[in-house]
């Protein structure tokens, strides 16, 4: 599942109160993320791990995650 497919899915079924930032833009918009409970919604393990590591590096507390793509 590509990023554009995930963006289309999230636009059709948004998570209430979520901030949707694709992985490629996460570092650019990191300061716009409020420091509260964070749950990562990713299409695969690689995106989840990338997001979690980057957020933790900048001091954010990742509480959990969910994978929306097909299981590997």
Order of alpha helices (4+ residues) and beta strands (2+ residues): alpha-beta-alpha-beta
